[in-house]
C-alpha cells in the first residue's frame, strides 16, 4: 500500500527526530533536540565507515545514550542487518565475544571505558570485524596499541563528539603512526562538519597553541529543550 500516511504529511528533515539528555558532567543534564537532518548527516555518505548490505551491526548501546543513534540508523539506512546484543550478554565478556562471533558481526562500537575493560576478553572476536569504533571519553593509548598490534580489526576508528553535534564529529583511523605515541588524536571532521580551534576572542589560534574547540555543520542540534538561553 503506497498511500501516504496523513500523519506524516508536511514533515521535513528539519522536524524533531528525538531528544536525548547529556550526562550532566557540567551541571544539570540538558535535553538536546536532534532533527532528522542531523541524523542523516551522521550516517549517510560518510566515508570514514563504509557500510554495505553485507554488514551486520551490533546494537549494544543504551537507547538513552546517543551512541545508539549511530548503531541503529547507520545500519538500517545503509542496508545492513542489526544484531541486538541483550544487556545481560553485554555484561558478560565471554558471552559477548561468543555472540559477536556466532552472529558474524562485522561492525562494533564501544565506549572508551568498555573498550578498555573488555579489550583482552573480546580480542578473539576483533579479528573478524570490518570496523571497530571506540570513543565517548578519553581513550587509553595503551589499550589502543595492544588491540592494533595483537588483535586488529580491518579498521580501528577513534571517534569524538558531544551529544550536541549528534553522536560524533571527528574520526581518527588508527594506523602505524600511533606506535610510540602517548596520546591519541581525535582526528578530522566527518562529512558536512567543520571544526575550529579558537581563542578567548573567538579568533583562530596558530598551530600548536591551545584553544577551545568550536564545531559547525549539519550535525549541530537544534538546541536545548526548554533552555532558550543556553540554545542561544
N, CA and C atoms as a LAMMPS dump frame, in Angstrom:
ITEM: TIMESTEP
0
ITEM: NUMBER OF ATOMS
696
ITEM: BOX BOUNDS ff ff ff
-5.0000000000000000e+02 5.0000000000000000e+02
-5.0000000000000000e+02 5.0000000000000000e+02
-5.0000000000000000e+02 5.0000000000000000e+02
ITEM: ATOMS id mol type element x y z
1 1 1 N 0.852 -1.175 0
2 1 2 C 0 0 0
3 1 3 C 0.895 1.234 0
4 2 1 N 0.833 2.035 -1.076
5 2 2 C 1.674 3.232 -1.2
6 2 3 C 0.94 4.509 -0.813
7 3 1 N -0.22 4.374 -0.189
8 3 2 C -0.983 5.542 0.222
9 3 3 C -0.229 6.295 1.319
10 4 1 N 0.025 7.588 1.138
11 4 2 C 0.774 8.339 2.168
12 4 3 C 0.043 8.344 3.506
13 5 1 N 0.815 8.244 4.557
14 5 2 C 0.263 8.311 5.905
15 5 3 C -0.068 9.779 6.209
16 6 1 N -1.338 10.1 6.483
17 6 2 C -1.701 11.507 6.754
18 6 3 C -0.898 12.114 7.887
19 7 1 N -0.503 11.265 8.84
20 7 2 C 0.241 11.791 9.994
21 7 3 C 1.628 12.274 9.603
22 8 1 N 2.133 11.812 8.443
23 8 2 C 3.487 12.174 8.033
24 8 3 C 3.513 13.335 7.052
25 9 1 N 2.371 13.717 6.538
26 9 2 C 2.33 14.794 5.556
27 9 3 C 2.778 16.115 6.182
28 10 1 N 3.613 16.807 5.468
29 10 2 C 4.121 18.083 5.949
30 10 3 C 5.408 17.98 6.744
31 11 1 N 5.86 16.757 7.054
32 11 2 C 7.108 16.6 7.799
33 11 3 C 8.3 16.869 6.89
34 12 1 N 9.333 17.455 7.445
35 12 2 C 10.563 17.719 6.704
36 12 3 C 11.755 17.251 7.536
37 13 1 N 12.931 17.332 6.925
38 13 2 C 14.144 16.921 7.627
39 13 3 C 14.456 17.822 8.807
40 14 1 N 13.801 18.976 8.885
41 14 2 C 14.059 19.907 9.984
42 14 3 C 13.201 19.609 11.206
43 15 1 N 12.25 18.701 11.073
44 15 2 C 11.426 18.34 12.224
45 15 3 C 12.246 17.53 13.223
46 16 1 N 11.793 17.556 14.466
47 16 2 C 12.493 16.886 15.552
48 16 3 C 12.445 15.378 15.39
49 17 1 N 13.586 14.723 15.535
50 17 2 C 13.655 13.259 15.498
51 17 3 C 13.578 12.693 16.921
52 18 1 N 14.33 13.282 17.845
53 18 2 C 14.313 12.811 19.232
54 18 3 C 14.979 13.838 20.142
55 19 1 N 14.812 13.645 21.432
56 19 2 C 15.512 14.429 22.452
57 19 3 C 16.324 13.451 23.286
58 20 1 N 17.605 13.731 23.433
59 20 2 C 18.456 12.885 24.277
60 20 3 C 19.167 13.779 25.283
61 21 1 N 19.412 13.25 26.458
62 21 2 C 19.967 14.069 27.536
63 21 3 C 21.474 13.87 27.681
64 22 1 N 22.157 14.974 27.955
65 22 2 C 23.582 14.923 28.224
66 22 3 C 23.81 14.231 29.556
67 23 1 N 25.053 13.882 29.809
68 23 2 C 25.378 13.153 31.035
69 23 3 C 25.272 14.013 32.284
70 24 1 N 25.311 15.34 32.116
71 24 2 C 25.273 16.223 33.28
72 24 3 C 26.626 16.464 33.897
73 25 1 N 27.705 16.135 33.149
74 25 2 C 29.057 16.289 33.696
75 25 3 C 29.408 17.748 33.956
76 26 1 N 28.715 18.675 33.303
77 26 2 C 28.988 20.097 33.529
78 26 3 C 27.814 20.78 34.22
79 27 1 N 27.009 20.016 34.932
80 27 2 C 25.854 20.579 35.624
81 27 3 C 24.63 19.716 35.439
82 28 1 N 23.456 20.31 35.524
83 28 2 C 22.206 19.575 35.356
84 28 3 C 22.09 19.059 33.928
85 29 1 N 21.713 17.777 33.742
86 29 2 C 21.574 17.246 32.38
87 29 3 C 20.616 18.09 31.541
88 30 1 N 20.971 18.239 30.256
89 30 2 C 20.193 19.081 29.345
90 30 3 C 19.642 18.221 28.21
91 31 1 N 18.39 18.457 27.836
92 31 2 C 17.782 17.741 26.726
93 31 3 C 18.213 18.346 25.399
94 32 1 N 18.902 17.557 24.573
95 32 2 C 19.4 18.031 23.284
96 32 3 C 18.41 17.622 22.191
97 33 1 N 17.953 18.6 21.413
98 33 2 C 16.943 18.35 20.383
99 33 3 C 17.627 18.043 19.046
100 34 1 N 17.491 16.807 18.593
101 34 2 C 18.114 16.342 17.363
102 34 3 C 17.061 16.23 16.265
103 35 1 N 17.316 16.874 15.126
104 35 2 C 16.396 16.826 13.994
105 35 3 C 16.775 15.684 13.052
106 36 1 N 15.864 15.354 12.135
107 36 2 C 16.11 14.267 11.19
108 36 3 C 17.365 14.516 10.356
109 37 1 N 17.579 15.767 9.912
110 37 2 C 18.743 16.029 9.062
111 37 3 C 20.053 15.856 9.822
112 38 1 N 20.033 16.053 11.151
113 38 2 C 21.235 15.814 11.948
114 38 3 C 21.645 14.341 11.878
115 39 1 N 20.651 13.455 11.981
116 39 2 C 20.929 12.014 11.919
117 39 3 C 21.418 11.618 10.531
118 40 1 N 20.783 12.169 9.495
119 40 2 C 21.156 11.831 8.119
120 40 3 C 22.61 12.187 7.836
121 41 1 N 23.048 13.359 8.295
122 41 2 C 24.431 13.751 8.006
123 41 3 C 25.428 12.83 8.69
124 42 1 N 25.031 12.214 9.796
125 42 2 C 25.921 11.314 10.522
126 42 3 C 26.105 9.986 9.809
127 43 1 N 25.04 9.479 9.192
128 43 2 C 25.058 8.076 8.752
129 43 3 C 25.031 7.876 7.239
130 44 1 N 24.767 8.923 6.456
131 44 2 C 24.697 8.769 5.003
132 44 3 C 25.895 9.442 4.339
133 45 1 N 26.502 8.726 3.386
134 45 2 C 27.636 9.262 2.62
135 45 3 C 28.782 9.708 3.513
136 46 1 N 29.013 8.935 4.576
137 46 2 C 30.118 9.246 5.486
138 46 3 C 31.28 8.285 5.177
139 47 1 N 32.356 8.789 4.574
140 47 2 C 33.422 7.898 4.101
141 47 3 C 34.248 7.232 5.189
142 48 1 N 34.158 7.713 6.432
143 48 2 C 35.015 7.125 7.472
144 48 3 C 34.612 5.693 7.796
145 49 1 N 33.345 5.329 7.577
146 49 2 C 32.879 3.953 7.788
147 49 3 C 32.02 3.57 6.588
148 50 1 N 32.51 2.645 5.796
149 50 2 C 31.824 2.213 4.581
150 50 3 C 30.938 1.014 4.917
151 51 1 N 29.636 1.256 5.033
152 51 2 C 28.683 0.225 5.442
153 51 3 C 27.91 -0.253 4.218
154 52 1 N 27.753 -1.569 4.105
155 52 2 C 27.028 -2.131 2.972
156 52 3 C 25.947 -3.099 3.46
157 53 1 N 25.194 -3.616 2.522
158 53 2 C 24.14 -4.571 2.839
159 53 3 C 24.66 -5.906 3.339
160 54 1 N 25.95 -6.136 3.213
161 54 2 C 26.539 -7.384 3.716
162 54 3 C 26.976 -7.282 5.177
163 55 1 N 26.938 -6.072 5.728
164 55 2 C 27.414 -5.886 7.099
165 55 3 C 26.355 -6.272 8.129
166 56 1 N 26.851 -6.616 9.32
167 56 2 C 25.995 -6.927 10.467
168 56 3 C 26.468 -6.054 11.621
169 57 1 N 25.612 -5.118 12.023
170 57 2 C 25.952 -4.097 13.006
171 57 3 C 25.476 -4.5 14.399
172 58 1 N 26.384 -4.494 15.373
173 58 2 C 25.999 -4.779 16.757
174 58 3 C 25.278 -3.575 17.344
175 59 1 N 24.141 -3.84 17.97
176 59 2 C 23.415 -2.79 18.685
177 59 3 C 23.497 -3.117 20.164
178 60 1 N 24.375 -2.406 20.867
179 60 2 C 24.585 -2.705 22.284
180 60 3 C 24.539 -1.463 23.171
181 61 1 N 24.324 -0.282 22.595
182 61 2 C 24.256 0.939 23.397
183 61 3 C 22.893 1.071 24.064
184 62 1 N 22.875 1.709 25.227
185 62 2 C 21.616 2.051 25.872
186 62 3 C 20.851 3.011 24.964
187 63 1 N 19.558 2.786 24.718
188 63 2 C 18.817 3.675 23.814
189 63 3 C 18.751 5.123 24.29
190 64 1 N 19.034 5.373 25.575
191 64 2 C 19.064 6.751 26.077
192 64 3 C 20.412 7.423 25.814
193 65 1 N 21.371 6.669 25.285
194 65 2 C 22.72 7.166 25.018
195 65 3 C 22.831 7.465 23.528
196 66 1 N 23.435 8.589 23.166
197 66 2 C 23.423 8.999 21.762
198 66 3 C 24.182 8.055 20.837
199 67 1 N 25.018 7.174 21.382
200 67 2 C 25.694 6.188 20.538
201 67 3 C 24.697 5.281 19.832
202 68 1 N 23.528 5.098 20.431
203 68 2 C 22.514 4.242 19.808
204 68 3 C 22.021 4.828 18.49
205 69 1 N 22.087 6.148 18.342
206 69 2 C 21.687 6.779 17.087
207 69 3 C 22.49 6.202 15.93
208 70 1 N 23.795 6.137 16.119
209 70 2 C 24.659 5.618 15.054
210 70 3 C 24.449 4.122 14.854
211 71 1 N 24.347 3.377 15.935
212 71 2 C 24.213 1.92 15.807
213 71 3 C 22.941 1.523 15.059
214 72 1 N 21.852 2.227 15.337
215 72 2 C 20.576 1.885 14.693
216 72 3 C 20.531 2.391 13.253
217 73 1 N 20.743 3.697 13.074
218 73 2 C 20.459 4.291 11.771
219 73 3 C 21.589 4.163 10.775
220 74 1 N 22.833 4.088 11.241
221 74 2 C 23.926 3.829 10.298
222 74 3 C 23.746 2.454 9.675
223 75 1 N 23.247 1.516 10.469
224 75 2 C 22.996 0.187 9.933
225 75 3 C 21.8 0.156 9.016
226 76 1 N 20.647 0.544 9.522
227 76 2 C 19.405 0.405 8.763
228 76 3 C 19.383 1.26 7.503
229 77 1 N 19.885 2.474 7.563
230 77 2 C 19.812 3.364 6.403
231 77 3 C 20.875 3.058 5.354
232 78 1 N 21.764 2.107 5.65
233 78 2 C 22.732 1.644 4.662
234 78 3 C 22.517 0.178 4.291
235 79 1 N 21.373 -0.377 4.701
236 79 2 C 21.021 -1.723 4.287
237 79 3 C 21.63 -2.845 5.089
238 80 1 N 22.316 -2.534 6.185
239 80 2 C 22.944 -3.573 6.998
240 80 3 C 21.928 -4.224 7.933
241 81 1 N 22.311 -5.34 8.494
242 81 2 C 21.472 -6.037 9.467
243 81 3 C 21.888 -5.626 10.874
244 82 1 N 20.896 -5.435 11.743
245 82 2 C 21.171 -5.07 13.131
246 82 3 C 21.129 -6.318 14.006
247 83 1 N 22.186 -6.529 14.778
248 83 2 C 22.251 -7.643 15.725
249 83 3 C 22.115 -7.063 17.125
250 84 1 N 20.979 -7.31 17.766
251 84 2 C 20.723 -6.754 19.093
252 84 3 C 21.462 -7.577 20.148
253 85 1 N 22.304 -6.901 20.919
254 85 2 C 23.055 -7.554 21.996
255 85 3 C 22.298 -7.336 23.301
256 86 1 N 21.712 -8.377 23.897
257 86 2 C 20.997 -8.197 25.169
258 86 3 C 21.922 -7.642 26.25
259 87 1 N 21.347 -6.85 27.15
260 87 2 C 22.159 -6.222 28.193
261 87 3 C 22.871 -7.268 29.054
262 88 1 N 22.203 -8.372 29.332
263 88 2 C 22.823 -9.424 30.143
264 88 3 C 24.054 -10.002 29.451
265 89 1 N 24.006 -10.105 28.139
266 89 2 C 25.158 -10.6 27.377
267 89 3 C 26.279 -9.566 27.386
268 90 1 N 25.916 -8.3 27.252
269 90 2 C 26.909 -7.232 27.254
270 90 3 C 27.722 -7.213 28.539
271 91 1 N 27.108 -7.605 29.645
272 91 2 C 27.779 -7.59 30.946
273 91 3 C 28.683 -8.8 31.171
274 92 1 N 28.63 -9.783 30.272
275 92 2 C 29.46 -10.987 30.387
276 92 3 C 30.402 -11.041 29.19
277 93 1 N 31.65 -10.62 29.359
278 93 2 C 32.569 -10.524 28.214
279 93 3 C 32.692 -11.797 27.388
280 94 1 N 32.738 -12.961 28.054
281 94 2 C 32.876 -14.216 27.311
282 94 3 C 31.649 -14.461 26.441
283 95 1 N 30.465 -14.212 26.999
284 95 2 C 29.227 -14.385 26.23
285 95 3 C 29.147 -13.347 25.113
286 96 1 N 29.58 -12.158 25.403
287 96 2 C 29.583 -11.081 24.419
288 96 3 C 30.463 -11.467 23.225
289 97 1 N 31.683 -11.92 23.514
290 97 2 C 32.604 -12.317 22.44
291 97 3 C 32.023 -13.467 21.629
292 98 1 N 31.395 -14.411 22.321
293 98 2 C 30.816 -15.569 21.623
294 98 3 C 29.683 -15.139 20.697
295 99 1 N 28.836 -14.204 21.165
296 99 2 C 27.726 -13.756 20.339
297 99 3 C 28.211 -12.977 19.124
298 100 1 N 29.238 -12.154 19.311
299 100 2 C 29.798 -11.414 18.185
300 100 3 C 30.274 -12.368 17.088
301 101 1 N 30.875 -13.479 17.517
302 101 2 C 31.375 -14.447 16.549
303 101 3 C 30.252 -15.287 15.952
304 102 1 N 29.335 -15.758 16.801
305 102 2 C 28.241 -16.608 16.327
306 102 3 C 27.339 -15.873 15.35
307 103 1 N 27.092 -14.583 15.606
308 103 2 C 26.206 -13.782 14.752
309 103 3 C 26.956 -13.123 13.599
310 104 1 N 28.255 -13.374 13.512
311 104 2 C 29.095 -12.853 12.423
312 104 3 C 28.99 -11.335 12.313
313 105 1 N 29.076 -10.669 13.455
314 105 2 C 29.049 -9.21 13.494
315 105 3 C 30.279 -8.656 12.781
316 106 1 N 30.071 -7.643 11.944
317 106 2 C 31.185 -7.03 11.213
318 106 3 C 31.496 -5.611 11.672
319 107 1 N 30.544 -4.963 12.37
320 107 2 C 30.754 -3.597 12.847
321 107 3 C 30.34 -3.494 14.305
322 108 1 N 31.248 -3.006 15.133
323 108 2 C 31.003 -2.887 16.57
324 108 3 C 31.465 -1.522 17.048
325 109 1 N 30.664 -0.897 17.892
326 109 2 C 31.03 0.375 18.515
327 109 3 C 31.026 0.183 20.031
328 110 1 N 32.087 0.63 20.701
329 110 2 C 32.203 0.52 22.148
330 110 3 C 32.572 1.877 22.745
331 111 1 N 32.074 2.144 23.948
332 111 2 C 32.554 3.319 24.664
333 111 3 C 34.028 3.105 25.009
334 112 1 N 34.736 4.2 25.249
335 112 2 C 36.156 4.091 25.578
336 112 3 C 36.373 3.237 26.823
337 113 1 N 35.472 3.378 27.813
338 113 2 C 35.608 2.596 29.042
339 113 3 C 35.405 1.114 28.805
340 114 1 N 34.38 0.76 28.047
341 114 2 C 34.114 -0.642 27.756
342 114 3 C 35.223 -1.233 26.887
343 115 1 N 35.72 -0.454 25.957
344 115 2 C 36.827 -0.884 25.106
345 115 3 C 38.05 -1.217 25.952
346 116 1 N 38.342 -0.38 26.921
347 116 2 C 39.492 -0.602 27.796
348 116 3 C 39.308 -1.852 28.656
349 117 1 N 38.116 -2.01 29.236
350 117 2 C 37.876 -3.122 30.152
351 117 3 C 37.75 -4.467 29.44
352 118 1 N 37.227 -4.448 28.215
353 118 2 C 36.922 -5.694 27.52
354 118 3 C 37.948 -6.075 26.452
355 119 1 N 38.933 -5.242 26.216
356 119 2 C 39.837 -5.46 25.084
357 119 3 C 40.445 -6.853 25.069
358 120 1 N 40.947 -7.325 26.197
359 120 2 C 41.591 -8.636 26.233
360 120 3 C 40.59 -9.764 25.978
361 121 1 N 39.414 -9.667 26.603
362 121 2 C 38.461 -10.769 26.522
363 121 3 C 37.682 -10.791 25.204
364 122 1 N 37.617 -9.652 24.525
365 122 2 C 36.946 -9.62 23.222
366 122 3 C 37.924 -9.789 22.066
367 123 1 N 39.209 -9.902 22.38
368 123 2 C 40.226 -9.994 21.333
369 123 3 C 39.931 -11.086 20.304
370 124 1 N 39.441 -12.278 20.701
371 124 2 C 39.165 -13.304 19.691
372 124 3 C 38.129 -12.877 18.652
373 125 1 N 37.233 -11.954 19.027
374 125 2 C 36.186 -11.508 18.095
375 125 3 C 36.622 -10.311 17.257
376 126 1 N 37.636 -9.581 17.697
377 126 2 C 38.028 -8.359 16.996
378 126 3 C 38.54 -8.638 15.583
379 127 1 N 39.256 -9.719 15.413
380 127 2 C 39.881 -10.003 14.126
381 127 3 C 38.903 -10.202 12.987
382 128 1 N 37.67 -10.576 13.298
383 128 2 C 36.67 -10.808 12.252
384 128 3 C 35.833 -9.564 11.955
385 129 1 N 36.104 -8.47 12.665
386 129 2 C 35.354 -7.235 12.454
387 129 3 C 35.905 -6.455 11.265
388 130 1 N 35.01 -5.825 10.536
389 130 2 C 35.434 -4.909 9.486
390 130 3 C 35.749 -3.547 10.104
391 131 1 N 34.895 -3.116 11.038
392 131 2 C 35.113 -1.851 11.748
393 131 3 C 34.898 -2.04 13.241
394 132 1 N 35.812 -1.496 14.025
395 132 2 C 35.65 -1.382 15.473
396 132 3 C 35.827 0.089 15.819
397 133 1 N 34.738 0.715 16.29
398 133 2 C 34.773 2.121 16.676
399 133 3 C 34.778 2.22 18.194
400 134 1 N 35.495 3.211 18.718
401 134 2 C 35.521 3.429 20.165
402 134 3 C 35.658 4.921 20.424
403 135 1 N 35.074 5.381 21.531
404 135 2 C 35.153 6.798 21.88
405 135 3 C 34.159 7.126 22.967
406 136 1 N 33.802 8.401 23.083
407 136 2 C 32.843 8.835 24.086
408 136 3 C 33.47 9.294 25.379
409 137 1 N 34.782 9.079 25.511
410 137 2 C 35.52 9.506 26.695
411 137 3 C 36.997 9.437 26.333
412 138 1 N 37.861 9.857 27.248
413 138 2 C 39.293 9.792 26.965
414 138 3 C 39.716 8.34 26.807
415 139 1 N 40.395 8.03 25.716
416 139 2 C 40.786 6.656 25.413
417 139 3 C 42.193 6.364 25.919
418 140 1 N 42.403 5.117 26.315
419 140 2 C 43.69 4.674 26.831
420 140 3 C 44.571 4.245 25.662
421 141 1 N 45.64 4.984 25.401
422 141 2 C 46.503 4.704 24.26
423 141 3 C 47.134 3.32 24.367
424 142 1 N 47.371 2.835 25.572
425 142 2 C 47.986 1.514 25.729
426 142 3 C 47.047 0.419 25.249
427 143 1 N 45.762 0.568 25.559
428 143 2 C 44.781 -0.409 25.084
429 143 3 C 44.671 -0.359 23.57
430 144 1 N 44.656 0.838 23.015
431 144 2 C 44.555 1.006 21.566
432 144 3 C 45.735 0.328 20.873
433 145 1 N 46.934 0.565 21.364
434 145 2 C 48.123 -0.033 20.764
435 145 3 C 48.096 -1.555 20.867
436 146 1 N 47.64 -2.06 21.999
437 146 2 C 47.594 -3.514 22.185
438 146 3 C 46.644 -4.16 21.189
439 147 1 N 45.46 -3.576 21.047
440 147 2 C 44.49 -4.123 20.092
441 147 3 C 45.023 -3.993 18.667
442 148 1 N 45.574 -2.833 18.339
443 148 2 C 46.065 -2.583 16.987
444 148 3 C 47.181 -3.553 16.597
445 149 1 N 48.008 -3.924 17.554
446 149 2 C 49.155 -4.774 17.246
447 149 3 C 48.882 -6.266 17.424
448 150 1 N 47.925 -6.622 18.276
449 150 2 C 47.733 -8.036 18.595
450 150 3 C 46.434 -8.633 18.061
451 151 1 N 45.349 -7.858 17.987
452 151 2 C 44.062 -8.415 17.546
453 151 3 C 43.29 -7.385 16.729
454 152 1 N 43.912 -6.864 15.676
455 152 2 C 43.297 -5.733 14.971
456 152 3 C 42.115 -6.144 14.086
457 153 1 N 41.055 -5.327 14.085
458 153 2 C 40.018 -5.47 13.065
459 153 3 C 40.551 -4.892 11.756
460 154 1 N 39.762 -4.972 10.7
461 154 2 C 40.201 -4.376 9.434
462 154 3 C 40.392 -2.874 9.581
463 155 1 N 39.504 -2.235 10.35
464 155 2 C 39.605 -0.789 10.588
465 155 3 C 39.324 -0.517 12.056
466 156 1 N 40.254 0.168 12.714
467 156 2 C 40.107 0.57 14.11
468 156 3 C 39.972 2.091 14.125
469 157 1 N 38.813 2.601 14.597
470 157 2 C 38.495 4.019 14.425
471 157 3 C 38.16 4.67 15.768
472 158 1 N 38.883 5.725 16.097
473 158 2 C 38.622 6.522 17.296
474 158 3 C 37.627 7.614 16.933
475 159 1 N 36.543 7.752 17.699
476 159 2 C 35.529 8.757 17.406
477 159 3 C 35.443 9.76 18.553
478 160 1 N 35.081 10.99 18.201
479 160 2 C 34.898 12.04 19.21
480 160 3 C 33.726 12.93 18.807
481 161 1 N 32.962 13.369 19.806
482 161 2 C 31.916 14.351 19.549
483 161 3 C 30.964 14.456 20.716
484 162 1 N 30.484 15.656 21.011
485 162 2 C 29.496 15.846 22.072
486 162 3 C 28.087 15.512 21.581
487 163 1 N 27.195 15.279 22.527
488 163 2 C 25.794 14.994 22.21
489 163 3 C 25.204 16.084 21.322
490 164 1 N 25.614 17.32 21.549
491 164 2 C 25.054 18.47 20.833
492 164 3 C 25.369 18.49 19.338
493 165 1 N 26.297 17.65 18.896
494 165 2 C 26.611 17.605 17.461
495 165 3 C 26.305 16.239 16.862
496 166 1 N 25.396 15.504 17.5
497 166 2 C 24.861 14.235 17.006
498 166 3 C 25.915 13.126 16.965
499 167 1 N 26.172 12.58 18.139
500 167 2 C 26.965 11.359 18.361
501 167 3 C 28.457 11.549 18.193
502 168 1 N 28.953 11.744 16.975
503 168 2 C 30.373 12.07 16.866
504 168 3 C 30.622 13.032 15.712
505 169 1 N 31.725 13.759 15.878
506 169 2 C 32.068 14.877 14.995
507 169 3 C 33.352 14.63 14.225
508 170 1 N 34.308 13.963 14.868
509 170 2 C 35.587 13.666 14.234
510 170 3 C 35.893 12.182 14.35
511 171 1 N 36.713 11.7 13.422
512 171 2 C 37.175 10.313 13.482
513 171 3 C 38.67 10.264 13.192
514 172 1 N 39.311 9.261 13.764
515 172 2 C 40.736 9.033 13.521
516 172 3 C 40.942 7.551 13.275
517 173 1 N 41.394 7.195 12.092
518 173 2 C 41.683 5.796 11.762
519 173 3 C 43.055 5.443 12.311
520 174 1 N 43.1 4.524 13.263
521 174 2 C 44.35 4.137 13.913
522 174 3 C 45.256 3.448 12.892
523 175 1 N 46.52 3.876 12.858
524 175 2 C 47.499 3.305 11.929
525 175 3 C 48.853 3.215 12.621
526 176 1 N 49.869 2.856 11.864
527 176 2 C 51.211 2.697 12.435
528 176 3 C 51.735 3.976 13.067
529 177 1 N 51.177 5.117 12.694
530 177 2 C 51.685 6.379 13.22
531 177 3 C 51.455 6.523 14.725
532 178 1 N 50.562 5.714 15.317
533 178 2 C 50.32 5.829 16.751
534 178 3 C 51.346 5.047 17.572
535 179 1 N 52.122 4.195 16.923
536 179 2 C 53.126 3.412 17.658
537 179 3 C 54.15 4.356 18.286
538 180 1 N 54.304 4.26 19.577
539 180 2 C 55.207 5.138 20.304
540 180 3 C 54.564 6.421 20.781
541 181 1 N 53.306 6.669 20.396
542 181 2 C 52.62 7.883 20.818
543 181 3 C 52.164 7.777 22.272
544 182 1 N 51.962 8.906 22.913
545 182 2 C 51.488 8.928 24.301
546 182 3 C 50.042 9.386 24.407
547 183 1 N 49.525 9.979 23.348
548 183 2 C 48.123 10.387 23.309
549 183 3 C 47.533 9.985 21.961
550 184 1 N 46.212 9.96 21.912
551 184 2 C 45.514 9.551 20.7
552 184 3 C 44.797 10.744 20.087
553 185 1 N 45.031 11.056 18.817
554 185 2 C 44.317 12.179 18.192
555 185 3 C 42.813 11.902 18.092
556 186 1 N 42.019 12.982 18.038
557 186 2 C 40.589 12.811 17.779
558 186 3 C 40.301 12.853 16.287
559 187 1 N 41.306 13.19 15.484
560 187 2 C 41.162 13.084 14.045
561 187 3 C 40.61 14.315 13.372
562 188 1 N 39.951 14.075 12.249
563 188 2 C 39.431 15.147 11.41
564 188 3 C 37.907 15.086 11.355
565 189 1 N 37.259 16.197 10.981
566 189 2 C 35.792 16.207 10.973
567 189 3 C 35.2 15.263 9.928
568 190 1 N 34.041 14.713 10.253
569 190 2 C 33.313 13.879 9.309
570 190 3 C 32.679 14.776 8.24
571 191 1 N 31.991 14.18 7.285
572 191 2 C 31.405 14.935 6.172
573 191 3 C 30.432 15.999 6.673
574 192 1 N 30.39 17.116 5.963
575 192 2 C 29.459 18.217 6.26
576 192 3 C 29.635 18.781 7.659
577 193 1 N 30.869 18.764 8.148
578 193 2 C 31.182 19.224 9.503
579 193 3 C 32.447 20.073 9.458
580 194 1 N 32.481 21.122 10.269
581 194 2 C 33.671 21.966 10.362
582 194 3 C 34.094 22.078 11.827
583 195 1 N 35.384 22.111 12.074
584 195 2 C 35.882 22.337 13.431
585 195 3 C 36.905 23.482 13.395
586 196 1 N 36.903 24.266 14.474
587 196 2 C 37.795 25.409 14.591
588 196 3 C 38.387 25.415 15.999
589 197 1 N 39.664 25.787 16.093
590 197 2 C 40.306 25.989 17.4
591 197 3 C 40.446 27.495 17.58
592 198 1 N 39.697 28.053 18.553
593 198 2 C 39.626 29.499 18.717
594 198 3 C 40.118 29.921 20.099
595 199 1 N 40.562 31.175 20.19
596 199 2 C 40.996 31.718 21.479
597 199 3 C 39.815 32.397 22.175
598 200 1 N 40.085 33.092 23.275
599 200 2 C 39.019 33.711 24.065
600 200 3 C 38.29 34.812 23.3
601 201 1 N 38.901 35.355 22.254
602 201 2 C 38.277 36.397 21.431
603 201 3 C 37.625 35.805 20.179
604 202 1 N 37.529 34.473 20.146
605 202 2 C 36.937 33.749 19.015
606 202 3 C 37.74 33.922 17.724
607 203 1 N 39.051 34.081 17.897
608 203 2 C 39.954 34.147 16.751
609 203 3 C 40.705 32.821 16.627
610 204 1 N 40.984 32.369 15.402
611 204 2 C 41.734 31.112 15.226
612 204 3 C 43.111 31.204 15.876
613 205 1 N 43.527 30.148 16.554
614 205 2 C 44.845 30.124 17.184
615 205 3 C 45.869 29.567 16.197
616 206 1 N 47.143 29.931 16.35
617 206 2 C 48.19 29.349 15.491
618 206 3 C 48.367 27.857 15.78
619 207 1 N 48.999 27.166 14.869
620 207 2 C 49.268 25.742 15.026
621 207 3 C 50.044 25.485 16.315
622 208 1 N 49.573 24.558 17.13
623 208 2 C 50.263 24.193 18.358
624 208 3 C 49.853 24.988 19.579
625 209 1 N 49.003 25.993 19.402
626 209 2 C 48.559 26.832 20.516
627 209 3 C 47.227 26.308 21.048
628 210 1 N 47.097 26.252 22.361
629 210 2 C 45.886 25.74 22.988
630 210 3 C 44.709 26.687 22.771
631 211 1 N 43.545 26.122 22.502
632 211 2 C 42.332 26.922 22.352
633 211 3 C 41.114 26.066 22.632
634 212 1 N 39.95 26.623 22.368
635 212 2 C 38.689 25.906 22.541
636 212 3 C 38.235 25.351 21.195
637 213 1 N 37.615 24.171 21.23
638 213 2 C 37.121 23.54 20.014
639 213 3 C 35.699 24.01 19.725
640 214 1 N 35.488 24.589 18.542
641 214 2 C 34.165 25.012 18.085
642 214 3 C 33.76 24.134 16.9
643 215 1 N 32.493 23.707 16.902
644 215 2 C 32.014 22.763 15.896
645 215 3 C 30.854 23.373 15.124
646 216 1 N 30.901 23.263 13.819
647 216 2 C 29.82 23.735 12.97
648 216 3 C 29.43 22.658 11.973
649 217 1 N 28.322 22.903 11.277
650 217 2 C 27.918 21.961 10.244
651 217 3 C 26.556 21.359 10.471
652 218 1 N 26.232 20.367 9.63
653 218 2 C 24.891 19.796 9.6
654 218 3 C 24.558 18.938 10.818
655 219 1 N 25.556 18.626 11.637
656 219 2 C 25.291 17.804 12.812
657 219 3 C 24.889 18.583 14.045
658 220 1 N 25.05 19.914 14.012
659 220 2 C 24.749 20.724 15.191
660 220 3 C 23.245 20.693 15.468
661 221 1 N 22.887 20.325 16.706
662 221 2 C 21.485 20.143 17.083
663 221 3 C 20.711 21.452 17.05
664 222 1 N 19.385 21.318 17.092
665 222 2 C 18.512 22.49 17.09
666 222 3 C 18.739 23.347 18.33
667 223 1 N 18.991 22.709 19.456
668 223 2 C 19.188 23.459 20.696
669 223 3 C 18.828 22.592 21.886
670 224 1 N 18.704 23.217 23.063
671 224 2 C 18.339 22.515 24.294
672 224 3 C 16.844 22.665 24.562
673 225 1 N 16.221 21.581 24.964
674 225 2 C 14.784 21.582 25.222
675 225 3 C 14.443 22.528 26.373
676 226 1 N 13.588 23.502 26.105
677 226 2 C 13.115 24.457 27.101
678 226 3 C 14.24 25.241 27.782
679 227 1 N 15.379 25.39 27.063
680 227 2 C 16.502 26.172 27.603
681 227 3 C 16.948 27.18 26.552
682 228 1 N 16.102 28.154 26.188
683 228 2 C 16.431 29.091 25.11
684 228 3 C 17.709 29.878 25.383
685 229 1 N 17.998 30.166 26.648
686 229 2 C 19.199 30.951 26.95
687 229 3 C 20.462 30.167 26.619
688 230 1 N 20.439 28.844 26.871
689 230 2 C 21.593 28.014 26.532
690 230 3 C 21.658 27.766 25.031
691 231 1 N 20.5 27.578 24.4
692 231 2 C 20.473 27.364 22.963
693 231 3 C 21.086 28.562 22.226
694 232 1 N 20.782 29.757 22.719
695 232 2 C 21.301 30.973 22.091
696 232 3 C 22.816 31.042 22.198
